[in-house]
Structures are given as structure tokens and as C-alpha cells.
């Protein structure tokens, strides 16, 4: 990609990241603020509901106390009528009187025997102490029947609802109060008690809702709802079902029931109420003894907060988007101001690279640094022009010198080839004459003379080896070392001829030569070149091997490679020396090689031949013990016999173990 593209993408990514982080932080902040506000409002509404409800209870108790102050002055026969009249005026569900033993005195008791269970009623039990008491109580069906008969029990019984475990529930929540009745000596002689049922008390929940949320609607739905629960069942609510009826007798979820009724905690969260989301809060409703008898609930319509959040988000993200767009346009403008001169310099560099150096670089009309860069670029162009002219002149002179050197080298190689070729025949003839004399064909040779003939023959063989290497080097230098591959049998066409040629060298130094070769092993290669490479390895082993020692030549197949190795006992060489052995004219100079003559070309020529066939060479040794040279080729094919044949294992030293 171009610098322009990379810079634009980098700037775009940076702007997007910065805008994204700012947007994320802003949205998260708005979200937290709205959620916090909603939670705070829910907590406040729960506290306000509790406070208003307690105030209503206290007000109701105070009104009953004030309007029954003359109860003892009313004739006994008229007391029931008095209480019934007062019950209607105060909109009470129950208003009765009993003595301290619970024996009914006046009120709406049915016509059957029984006593008021004062000890089980926390309000009445506390009123016996001589003061006004009020609170919320749960009256079971027997108590309802006792206080008002079947009509009262039927009037406050909740519908079946949705919970199978709660079917037929005939209990009722009451706003309950009790005041003591005193005699002339201020002794408590009875209790006047009663209250207003919460079950089906729609006026109560509607008044509380209007006090908390007002009476207006939002989107056709009330802004909030209030509900009193008898245990987990709705006893009074202004939550409406889909048919428009109040959702009486329905139940809360198990999660809310466990948190509020079982654990006594407060539950706050979003809740789907009929057809809309409400921010809901539930808190336990207890009697004066602390026993949880129900729950109070407030729910705020979530839609106003959702719309507020959307409005805040639009007001935040809109300007942020404009800032992002302005930053992007401004960045593109500055990138163009910055990159346009660089693009011009780039095009000028392409012209220079193509050899068009004549066009000068004009100073860029932009930032100071880019103007300076343009001037430096022009100086560079001028220097390149000057340098190019100098290089052209030097190349011309070098070309002339190279032609002279090539001519000298050709003359040298031709002379070398001629001289070595002319030396080869006399040396070969001398070797033949020495063999005739050593075999005694010209007469018996004295032992002292025979020793001299052996040394002369060895020196002649070394000279022949050097002559052969120089002839091969001449072929390499002239580019005449070409491969003519053919399908050859390794043992018969390569190894055996090399053994025949180098055998006398091993015999002259009393070195035992062993051969390990798989029969019928084939390879597609140039047999002449392969023999030269292997012969150089063998000559090296005969020359530097330990006199009276042993050597092993081996050919085998392994992992799709045909591997040749020549191993010999001897002084070996160090790893550092081994890295140099395959170079041209390289000979090791140490105490063990002192007096050994050679051209330093044998291993170099072997490497050239092996690499010409796509192979590789190597050398390894254990200094003072043995040395091994090898090369390998990708194999082209095996006969079945070759695959089945086993290669004898080398002795430990021959396998390269020190």
C-alpha cells in the first residue's frame, strides 16, 4: 500500500478509536446516570409509600379515638348502633368492642358464642397496656367470620389467582387499630378496635399512586402503579390486565417471593408488567410483631427514562458525529498537504531509478521540512548524475581490464592443459617401466633398489594425480565440465573402475581397502564424472590414511538418496579445518600432512561434479582416529534385487564413532 493509503487508514482508525472511546464513555455515563436516577427514584418512592401509608394508619387511628371518646357514656343497648354509624362515617370495614377477656360488647359480631383472640392479635395485645395502637395485620378466615360473619369473609376473599398452592385463600390484610376503654378509675376494662380492609381497597392504592406519580398518563399508560400484596398475591392494585381489569389475585415471581417474603429484603429491577416495562420495587409489609404478612410495590413506567436516555444520546452523539466528520476532513486536508510533495518526490525517484536524471527537482511549496527535503533530493540527484558518469567511466576501464584478464586466463589454462597433457604420457610410461623392473622382468632387483623404485612409483602416482586434477580444472575453467547422464549400475560401472585405478595407491601404503556396495544399485548420472569424484575421495584416503591401516568405500540407499562414503583410519582433521577442505587449492598444513604433495584440487573438483548432479558433499572426522568423506544424490530408481539386498554394517570406527 502507498504512504497515502496507510496514513489515511491510520488517521481514520485513530479518529474512529478516539471517537469510539469518547462515545462509549459518554453513552456509558448517560446510561449510568439514567439508571442511577431511576434506582434513586424507586428507592425514594418505596420510602415515600411507606411513610404515607403509616401516616394514613395513624390518622385513621386518631380519628377513631377522637370520635369514640364518649363510648362509655352511650347506653349499652345503643352501642352497637353507635359503632355501626361511626363505621360508615369513617369508611371502616370492622369496628367492634370487647372486654379485656375478649368477650364481645358491641359491634358487628355474628350471633354465635366465642371470644376475641386478643393474645393472637398484636394490636389488641398492645392496646391492653392502656394506649392507642395501630398497624397492619393479617386476619384469617375464622377471624373474619368472627368479626363480621360470612358476609365479611366473602367480601374480602381474593379470587383464585394463578398459584395452585394458594387457591381458595380467604385471608385479608387490614389497616388495624385499637384503643383501650377505661372505667371511672382509669382502669382498662375493654378494647374498641377495628380497621379498613386492604383487600380490594382500590381507593387506597389509587390515592397513593396519585400522590407518588400524579394522575397523568405517558403514552396512554399511567406513569406508575402501586400494589399491596397479601403474601405473594395481589390484594389491591391499579395494575391493569390486557382486558382493562385490575390484575387482582395474580402472583409475583418466585424470585421476588424468595427475596422479599422469605429473606425480608428489598427487590429492585425491571419488570414486564402486562404490556410495558416498569422499574419496580418490592418491600416487605410486616405486622407489629415483625411477622411479614405481605408486600408493598411501586412501579415506574420505564418509557420516560428510555426516551430521556435516547434524547440525551442524540444530543451527545449528534455533535460528536459532527466533530468526527470535521476532524476527518481536516485530517484529509493536512494529509494531502503533507503527502502531495512526497508523491512528487516519489515519482521523481522512479524517473531516477529508470535512468532519467536530467529533470531537476523543483522545491515543494509546503512545510519547511518538505522544502528542505526537496532541496536535498535535488542535491542527491546531481550527485547521482555525477556518480553515474564516474561509474560509466570506471566500468569501461574495468571492462577493458576484464577482457585482458580473460585473455591471460585463457592463455594460462591453455598452457596448463598443454603442459599437463604432455606430462601425463611420460609419467604413465615411467610407471610402466617401474612396474616391469619391480616384477623382475629385467632381472633380479636388489632390495635397496626395490625400495627406491617403490618411492619413485609413489611419487609418479602423485604426479599423475596432480596432472589429472589440473586437466579437470582446465575443463572446469573453460566450462567444459558437462554432465551426460545415463542409467548406470553403481558397483560395476563406478566403484569397481575406481578401485582398479586407486588400488595400487593403497597397496603402496599397505592400506587394507574394503568395499560395501548393494548389488544392482542404479543411478541416473554421468559415469565418467562420478568416477572422477569418487576417485578423488579414494586418492585422498590413500594419501592421508594411516599406513598399514584400513579404508572402506561404501554405496547405499537411504531416504531416497544414494550415498557414497570413503572412510579411512588416520589423523583426521578438526571441524574448523573440515569447513575449508572443498575449496580450490586448499591443503591442510600441519605436522601430519608435512611432506604430502598435492594440488589441493581433488576435493574441489569432486564438489563441482556432485553439485552439477544436484547432490551435496560433506566431510567429518575424529581427530587422531579417522576421517570420512561423502556425497549423495537423489536416487532415480532401484531394481527389486537392490531393494532386497542388505548392506553390511561398518565397524564402529567406520560408522563415524570416535
C-alpha positions in Angstrom: 0.0 0.0 0.0 1.1 3.6 -0.6 2.0 6.0 2.2 -1.1 8.0 1.4 -3.3 4.9 1.9 -1.5 3.8 5.1 -1.6 7.3 6.5 -5.3 7.8 5.7 -6.2 4.5 7.1 -4.1 5.1 10.2 -5.6 8.5 10.8 -9.1 7.1 10.1 -8.6 4.3 12.6 -7.2 6.8 15.2 -10.2 9.1 14.7 -12.6 6.2 14.9 -10.9 4.8 18.0 -10.9 8.2 19.8 -14.5 8.9 18.8 -15.5 5.4 19.8 -13.9 5.7 23.2 -15.5 9.1 23.7 -18.8 7.8 22.5 -18.5 4.7 24.7 -17.7 6.7 27.8 -20.4 9.2 27.0 -23.1 6.5 26.4 -21.9 4.6 29.4 -22.1 7.8 31.5 -25.6 8.6 30.3 -26.7 5.0 30.8 -25.3 5.0 34.4 -26.8 8.4 35.2 -30.3 7.4 33.9 -30.2 4.0 35.7 -28.9 5.7 38.9 -31.7 8.3 38.7 -34.3 5.6 38.2 -32.9 3.5 41.1 -32.9 6.5 43.3 -36.5 7.4 42.3 -37.6 3.8 43.0 -35.9 3.8 46.5 -37.5 7.2 47.2 -40.9 6.0 46.1 -40.7 2.9 48.3 -39.8 5.1 51.3 -42.5 7.7 50.5 -45.1 4.9 50.1 -44.2 3.5 53.5 -44.3 6.9 55.1 -47.7 7.9 53.6 -49.2 4.6 54.5 -48.1 4.9 58.1 -49.4 8.4 58.2 -52.8 7.2 57.0 -52.8 4.4 59.6 -52.0 6.9 62.3 -54.6 9.4 61.1 -57.3 6.7 60.9 -56.5 5.6 64.5 -56.6 9.2 65.7 -60.0 9.8 64.2 -61.4 6.6 65.7 -60.0 7.5 69.1 -61.4 11.1 69.0 -64.9 10.1 67.8 -65.2 7.3 70.3 -64.1 9.3 73.3 -67.7 9.2 74.7 -68.3 5.5 74.0 -68.7 4.6 77.7 -71.4 7.3 78.0 -73.6 5.6 75.4 -76.2 3.2 76.7 -75.2 -0.4 76.4 -78.2 -1.2 74.1 -77.3 1.6 71.8 -73.6 0.9 71.5 -73.8 -1.4 68.5 -75.8 1.1 66.6 -73.3 3.8 67.6 -70.4 1.8 66.3 -72.2 0.9 63.0 -72.9 4.6 62.4 -69.3 5.5 63.1 -68.0 2.6 60.9 -70.0 4.0 57.9 -68.8 7.6 58.6 -65.2 6.6 58.7 -65.5 4.0 55.9 -64.3 1.2 58.1 -64.7 -2.5 57.4 -64.8 -3.6 61.0 -65.5 -1.6 64.3 -66.2 -3.7 67.4 -65.7 -3.6 71.2 -64.9 -6.3 73.7 -63.9 -6.6 77.3 -60.4 -7.5 78.5 -61.2 -11.2 78.3 -62.2 -10.9 74.7 -66.0 -11.1 75.4 -67.8 -9.1 72.7 -69.5 -6.0 74.0 -70.8 -4.2 70.9 -70.4 -4.1 67.1 -71.0 -6.3 64.1 -70.3 -9.7 65.7 -72.5 -12.5 64.4 -74.9 -14.4 66.6 -72.6 -17.2 68.0 -70.5 -17.7 71.1 -66.8 -17.0 71.2 -64.1 -14.7 72.4 -61.9 -12.2 70.6 -58.3 -13.8 70.3 -56.6 -10.8 72.0 -53.4 -12.7 72.7 -53.0 -13.6 69.0 -53.7 -10.1 67.8 -50.6 -7.9 68.1 -52.6 -4.6 68.0 -55.1 -5.6 70.7 -52.5 -7.2 72.9 -50.5 -3.9 72.9 -53.7 -1.8 73.5 -54.3 -3.5 76.8 -51.3 -1.6 78.1 -53.5 1.5 78.0 -52.6 3.3 74.8 -53.7 3.7 71.2 -52.1 1.2 68.8 -52.3 0.8 65.0 -50.6 -1.2 62.3 -51.1 -3.8 59.6 -52.4 -7.3 60.4 -53.4 -10.4 58.6 -56.8 -11.8 59.6 -57.5 -15.5 58.7 -60.9 -16.7 57.6 -62.0 -17.7 61.1 -61.2 -14.3 62.5 -63.1 -12.7 59.6 -66.1 -14.8 60.2 -65.9 -13.9 63.9 -65.6 -10.2 63.3 -68.2 -9.7 60.6 -69.8 -13.0 59.7 -69.8 -14.8 56.3 -70.6 -11.6 54.5 -67.3 -10.0 55.6 -65.4 -13.1 54.7 -66.9 -13.3 51.3 -66.4 -9.6 50.7 -62.6 -9.7 51.2 -61.8 -13.1 49.8 -59.4 -12.9 46.9 -60.0 -14.6 43.6 -58.4 -17.9 42.9 -55.4 -16.4 41.1 -52.6 -18.3 39.4 -50.9 -20.2 42.2 -52.3 -23.7 42.7 -50.9 -23.6 46.3 -53.0 -20.5 47.1 -56.4 -21.5 45.7 -59.3 -20.5 47.9 -57.4 -18.0 50.1 -59.8 -16.3 52.5 -57.4 -14.2 54.4 -57.3 -10.4 54.4 -54.9 -7.6 55.1 -56.3 -4.8 57.4 -55.2 -1.3 58.4 -55.9 -2.2 62.0 -56.2 -0.1 65.2 -57.3 -0.5 68.8 -57.9 1.9 71.8 -58.4 1.0 75.4 -61.8 1.6 77.2 -61.3 3.0 80.7 -63.6 3.0 83.7 -64.0 5.9 86.1 -60.8 5.0 87.8 -58.8 4.9 84.6 -58.6 1.2 84.6 -58.7 -0.7 81.2 -62.0 -2.6 81.1 -62.2 -3.3 77.4 -61.0 -2.5 73.9 -62.6 -0.7 71.0 -60.9 -1.9 67.8 -61.4 -2.3 64.0 -60.0 -1.2 60.7 -60.2 -0.9 57.0 -59.6 -3.9 54.7 -56.8 -3.5 52.3 -58.1 -6.3 50.1 -59.9 -4.7 47.1 -59.2 -1.2 48.6 -58.7 0.4 45.2 -59.3 3.9 46.5 -56.3 3.4 48.8 -53.9 2.3 46.0 -55.2 4.9 43.6 -54.7 7.7 46.1 -51.2 6.5 46.9 -50.4 6.3 43.2 -51.7 9.9 42.6 -49.6 11.2 45.5 -46.5 9.5 44.2 -46.7 9.8 40.4 -49.7 12.1 39.7 -52.7 11.2 37.7 -51.4 12.0 34.1 -50.6 9.3 31.5 -47.4 8.8 29.4 -48.1 7.3 26.0 -51.5 6.2 27.2 -50.2 4.4 30.2 -50.0 5.5 33.9 -46.6 6.7 34.9 -46.6 4.5 38.0 -48.5 1.8 39.8 -49.0 0.8 43.5 -49.9 -2.6 44.8 -50.5 -4.2 48.2 -49.8 -8.0 48.3 -51.2 -10.5 50.7 -48.2 -12.7 51.0 -47.4 -13.2 47.2 -50.9 -12.4 45.9 -52.1 -9.0 44.7 -54.7 -7.8 47.2 -55.2 -4.2 46.0 -53.6 -2.8 42.8 -54.0 -0.4 40.0 -52.1 -2.6 37.6 -54.5 -3.4 34.7 -54.7 -6.5 32.7 -55.0 -6.6 28.9 -58.8 -6.5 29.2 -58.6 -3.3 31.3 -59.5 -5.0 34.6 -57.3 -4.8 37.7 -54.9 -7.6 38.0 -56.3 -8.9 41.3 -55.4 -12.2 42.7 -52.3 -12.6 40.5 -48.9 -13.6 41.9 -45.4 -12.3 41.9 -42.4 -14.3 40.5 -40.6 -16.9 42.6 -37.5 -14.7 42.6 -39.4 -11.8 44.2 -41.1 -14.1 46.7 -37.9 -15.6 47.9 -36.1 -12.2 48.2 -38.9 -10.3 49.9 -41.1 -12.8 51.8 -38.5 -15.4 52.7 -35.4 -13.2 53.2 -37.1 -10.0 54.2 -35.1 -8.0 51.7 -36.0 -5.4 49.1 -36.1 -6.3 45.4 -35.5 -3.8 42.6 -35.3 -4.4 38.9 -37.0 -4.0 35.6 -40.2 -6.0 35.3 -42.6 -6.6 32.4 -46.0 -5.6 33.6 -48.8 -6.8 31.3 -47.7 -4.9 28.2 -44.8 -2.5 29.3 -41.6 -2.4 31.2 -41.7 -0.9 34.7 -38.9 0.0 37.1 -40.2 -2.0 40.0 -39.5 -2.1 43.8 -40.9 -4.5 46.4 -40.5 -4.3 50.1 -41.9 -6.5 52.9 -45.1 -5.5 54.8 -45.0 -6.6 58.5 -47.3 -6.6 61.5 -46.2 -5.0 64.8 -44.7 -8.3 65.9 -42.4 -8.2 62.8 -44.0 -11.0 61.0 -44.1 -10.5 57.2 -47.7 -10.6 56.1 -47.4 -9.2 52.6 -45.5 -6.7 50.4 -45.9 -3.2 49.0 -45.0 -2.5 45.4 -44.3 0.6 43.4 -43.6 0.5 39.7 -42.5 3.4 37.5 -43.1 3.3 33.7 -39.7 2.8 32.1 -40.6 4.6 28.9 -40.0 8.1 30.2 -36.5 7.2 31.2 -35.9 5.3 28.0 -37.0 8.3 26.0 -34.9 10.6 28.2 -31.9 8.4 27.6 -32.5 8.5 23.8 -32.8 12.2 23.9 -29.5 12.6 25.8 -27.8 10.2 23.5 -28.9 12.1 20.4 -27.8 15.4 22.0 -24.4 13.8 22.7 -23.8 11.6 19.7 -25.0 14.2 17.1 -22.4 16.8 18.0 -19.8 14.1 18.4 -20.6 12.9 14.8 -20.1 16.4 13.5 -16.8 16.7 15.4 -15.7 13.3 13.9 -16.6 14.4 10.4 -14.8 17.8 10.8 -11.7 16.0 12.2 -11.8 13.6 9.3 -12.0 16.3 6.7 -9.3 18.4 8.4 -7.1 15.3 8.6 -7.6 14.6 4.9 -6.6 18.2 4.1 -3.4 18.1 6.1 -2.5 14.6 4.7 -2.8 16.0 1.2 -0.7 19.0 2.1 1.9 16.6 3.6 1.8 13.7 1.1 1.4 15.5 -2.2 5.1 16.7 -2.2 6.2 13.3 -1.1 4.3 11.7 -4.0 6.0 14.1 -6.4 9.4 13.2 -4.9 8.4 9.5 -5.3 7.6 10.0 -9.0 11.0 11.8 -9.4 12.7 8.8 -7.6 11.1 6.4 -10.1 12.4 8.5 -13.0 15.9 8.5 -11.5 15.7 4.7 -11.0 14.8 4.3 -14.7 17.8 6.4 -15.7 16.0 9.7 -16.4 18.2 12.1 -14.4 18.0 15.2 -16.4 14.8 16.6 -15.0 15.6 18.8 -11.9 13.6 18.6 -8.7 11.6 21.8 -8.0 11.3 22.9 -4.4 8.0 22.0 -2.8 5.6 24.8 -1.7 4.6 23.3 1.6 6.0 22.8 5.0 9.6 23.9 5.8 10.8 20.3 6.3 9.4 19.2 3.0 11.0 22.1 1.2 14.4 21.1 2.7 13.8 17.5 1.7 13.2 18.7 -1.9 16.5 20.6 -1.9 18.3 17.6 -0.5 16.7 15.4 -3.1 17.9 17.7 -5.9 21.4 17.6 -4.4 21.2 13.8 -4.4 20.1 13.7 -8.0 23.0 15.9 -9.0 25.4 13.6 -7.0 23.9 10.6 -8.7 24.4 12.1 -12.1 28.0 12.8 -11.3 28.5 9.3 -9.7 26.9 7.6 -12.7 29.3 9.3 -15.1 32.2 8.2 -13.0 30.9 4.7 -12.8 30.4 4.5 -16.5 34.0 5.6 -17.0 35.2 3.0 -14.4 33.0 0.3 -15.9 34.6 1.0 -19.3 38.0 0.7 -17.9 37.1 -2.4 -15.9 35.7 -4.0 -19.0 38.9 -3.4 -20.8 40.8 -4.9 -17.9 38.5 -7.8 -17.7 39.0 -8.6 -21.3 42.7 -8.5 -20.8 42.5 -10.8 -17.7 40.2 -13.3 -19.6 42.7 -13.4 -22.4 45.6 -14.0 -19.9 43.5 -16.7 -18.1 42.7 -18.4 -21.4 46.3 -18.4 -22.3 47.2 -19.7 -18.9 44.6 -22.5 -19.0 45.6 -23.5 -22.5 49.2 -23.6 -21.4 48.3 -25.5 -18.3 46.3 -28.0 -20.3 49.0 -28.4 -22.8 51.8 -28.9 -20.2 49.8 -31.3 -18.0 48.7 -33.3 -21.1 52.3 -33.6 -22.3 53.4 -34.7 -18.8 50.8 -37.3 -18.5 52.1 -39.7 -21.1 55.8 -39.7 -20.0 54.7 -40.2 -16.4 52.5 -43.1 -17.3 55.3 -44.6 -19.3 57.7 -44.2 -16.3 55.2 -46.0 -14.1 55.0 -48.9 -16.6 58.8 -49.2 -16.7 59.0 -49.2 -12.9 56.4 -52.0 -12.7 58.4 -54.1 -15.2 61.6 -53.6 -13.1 59.8 -54.3 -9.8 58.3 -57.5 -11.2 61.9 -58.7 -12.0 61.3 -58.9 -15.7 64.6 -57.2 -16.4 66.5 -59.2 -13.8 66.6 -59.5 -10.1 66.4 -56.2 -8.3 68.3 -55.7 -5.0 66.1 -54.9 -2.0 67.6 -51.5 -1.6 66.9 -50.6 -5.2 63.4 -52.0 -4.9 62.7 -49.7 -2.0 63.9 -46.8 -4.2 61.6 -48.0 -7.0 58.6 -48.1 -4.7 59.3 -44.4 -3.7 59.7 -43.4 -7.3 56.4 -45.2 -8.3 54.6 -43.5 -5.4 55.9 -40.1 -6.4 54.9 -40.8 -10.1 51.4 -41.7 -9.0 51.1 -38.5 -7.0 52.4 -36.5 -10.0 49.8 -38.3 -12.3 47.1 -37.5 -9.8 48.1 -33.8 -9.9 48.3 -33.9 -13.7 44.8 -35.4 -13.8 43.4 -32.7 -11.4 44.9 -29.9 -13.4 43.4 -31.3 -16.6 40.0 -31.5 -14.9 40.4 -27.9 -13.5 41.1 -26.7 -17.0 37.8 -28.3 -18.1 36.0 -26.6 -15.3 37.5 -23.2 -16.0 36.7 -23.5 -19.7 33.1 -24.5 -18.9 33.6 -27.9 -20.4 32.6 -29.9 -17.4 29.2 -31.0 -18.7 27.1 -33.9 -17.5 25.8 -36.6 -19.8 23.6 -38.7 -17.5 22.8 -42.3 -18.2 21.4 -45.2 -16.2 24.4 -46.8 -14.6 24.9 -49.7 -12.2 26.9 -48.2 -9.3 29.0 -51.2 -8.2 30.0 -52.4 -11.7 30.4 -49.1 -13.5 31.6 -46.7 -10.9 33.1 -48.3 -7.8 34.9 -51.2 -9.4 36.7 -49.0 -12.0 37.7 -46.6 -9.2 39.1 -49.5 -7.1 41.1 -50.7 -10.1 42.6 -47.3 -10.6 43.4 -46.4 -7.0 44.2 -49.9 -5.8 48.0 -49.6 -6.4 48.0 -46.4 -4.2 46.5 -48.3 -1.3 48.9 -51.2 -1.9 51.9 -48.9 -1.9 51.0 -47.7 1.6 49.9 -51.2 2.8 46.3 -49.9 3.5 43.5 -52.6 3.5 40.6 -51.4 1.3 37.2 -52.8 1.9 34.1 -52.4 -0.3 30.4 -52.4 0.8 28.0 -51.9 -2.1 24.5 -53.1 -2.8 24.3 -55.2 -5.9 22.3 -53.9 -8.9 22.1 -50.4 -7.4 21.2 -48.0 -10.2 21.5 -44.2 -10.6 21.0 -41.8 -13.5 24.2 -39.8 -13.7 27.4 -39.2 -15.8 29.6 -42.3 -15.1 32.8 -40.6 -16.1 32.3 -37.6 -13.8 31.0 -39.8 -11.0 34.2 -41.9 -11.3 36.3 -38.8 -11.1 34.5 -37.6 -7.9 34.9 -41.0 -6.2 38.5 -41.5 -7.4 39.4 -38.1 -5.8 38.0 -39.4 -2.5 39.9 -42.7 -2.7 43.1 -40.9 -3.7 42.7 -38.6 -0.7 42.1 -41.7 1.6 45.2 -43.5 0.2 47.4 -40.4 0.6 46.3 -39.3 4.1 45.2 -42.6 5.6 47.3 -44.3 8.3 49.9 -46.5 6.7 49.1 -50.1 7.4 45.6 -49.2 8.4 42.3 -49.8 6.7 39.8 -47.9 4.5 36.2 -48.6 3.5 34.3 -47.4 0.4 30.5 -47.7 0.7 27.5 -47.1 -1.5 24.0 -47.4 -0.1 20.4 -46.0 -0.4 18.8 -44.2 2.4 15.7 -42.0 2.5 15.6 -41.7 -1.3 19.2 -40.7 -1.5 22.2 -42.6 -2.9 25.1 -42.1 -0.5 28.8 -42.6 -1.2 31.3 -42.6 1.6 35.0 -43.2 1.8 36.2 -43.8 5.4 39.8 -44.3 6.5 41.9 -44.6 9.6 44.2 -41.7 10.1 44.9 -38.5 11.8 41.6 -36.8 10.6 41.1 -33.1 11.0 39.3 -30.6 13.2 35.8 -29.2 12.5 37.3 -25.8 11.6 39.6 -27.5 9.0 36.7 -29.6 7.6 34.9 -26.4 6.6 37.7 -25.4 4.2 38.5 -28.8 2.6 36.3 -28.4 -0.5 37.8 -25.1 -1.6 40.1 -24.6 -4.6 43.8 -25.1 -3.9 43.1 -25.9 -0.3 45.6 -28.2 1.5 45.9 -28.7 5.3 49.2 -27.5 6.7 50.1 -29.3 9.9 52.6 -31.8 11.2 50.7 -34.9 9.9 50.5 -33.5 6.3 54.1 -32.3 6.2 55.8 -33.8 3.1 52.5 -34.8 1.4 52.3 -33.4 -2.1 49.1 -32.5 -3.8 47.4 -29.9 -6.0 44.6 -29.0 -3.5 42.1 -29.6 -6.3 40.7 -33.1 -5.8 38.0 -32.3 -3.3 37.2 -29.1 -5.0 36.6 -31.0 -8.3 34.5 -33.6 -6.5 32.3 -30.9 -5.1 31.8 -29.3 -8.6 30.8 -32.7 -10.0 28.4 -33.6 -7.2 26.7 -30.2 -7.3 26.4 -30.5 -11.1 24.3 -33.6 -10.4 22.2 -31.8 -7.8 23.9 -33.5 -4.9 25.9 -32.4 -1.8 29.2 -33.2 -0.2 30.4 -33.4 3.4 33.4 -34.3 5.5 33.7 -35.4 9.1 36.4 -36.8 11.3 37.5 -37.8 14.8 40.9 -36.1 15.1 43.7 -38.6 15.6 41.4 -41.6 14.8 39.6 -41.5 11.4 38.2 -39.3 8.6 35.2 -39.8 6.3 34.2 -38.0 3.1 30.9 -38.5 1.4 28.5 -37.2 -1.2 24.9 -38.0 -2.1 22.4 -37.8 -5.0 18.6 -38.1 -5.3 18.2 -41.7 -6.5 16.3 -42.3 -9.7 15.4 -46.0 -9.3 16.1 -49.4 -7.7 15.8 -52.9 -9.1 14.0 -55.4 -6.9 17.3 -57.0 -6.1 18.7 -53.8 -4.9 15.9 -53.1 -2.6 16.2 -56.6 -1.0 19.9 -56.6 -0.7 21.5 -55.8 2.7 24.4 -53.5 3.2 27.0 -54.9 5.7 27.4 -52.6 8.7 30.7 -50.7 9.1 32.7 -51.3 12.2 32.2 -48.7 15.0 35.0 -46.5 13.8 33.9 -46.8 10.1 30.4 -45.7 11.1 31.9 -42.4 12.4 32.0 -43.2 16.1 35.1 -41.9 17.7 
